[in-house]
């Protein structure tokens, strides 16, 4: 079982470049999430989706955009990368409310 | 402002003893609470959860306690094993949004 798969695992960008992080889940989960983890900050919610074609802002959405064109995929975009976006990004999915989340193994992103 | 707090960044216990990890929250609307375990270079893995209508939930060596009046959550691991050494995150949910603490690094000494 693949569960939640994140692509790529590592990436280095220059300031101002753009990129897209891909999250794919094979559990037919309705809800999907993007988090960032920074030292001493825990996991902070960037954006989430409660179904195909819907997205919503989380705690720290600025500088990011998302799309959920297919139920199994949730894309996180950085239009113009900034050094403050250097972080580890985690994707998660869940069946519904009051259900545990399943996480991918993360994407380590460095912006120079 | 942090809605879920883990005030102990680290904890060390001897193998076989009890590990107690603590978590406090501020939002009284949270109705679902979870603990996750995380190893380096991996994503968090779900450990145990509890609904706000309960005050205790057990799963093998792991027990979660919820004190709603104190807005406090704890995870007990008995007996602790070296393989339990990891970072533990507590999380709380209101509908579909989850909020995480900053984590407690547990070291179980053989």
Interface residues (C-beta under 8 A of the other chain):
Chain A: X4 X31 X33 X35 X40 X41 X42 X43 X44 X45 X48 X50 X58 X59 X90 X92 X97 X98 X100 X101 X102 X103 X104 X105 X106
Chain B: X2 X4 X6 X31 X32 X34 X36 X41 X42 X43 X44 X45 X46 X49 X51 X89 X91 X93 X95 X96 X97 X98 X99 X100 X101 X102 X103
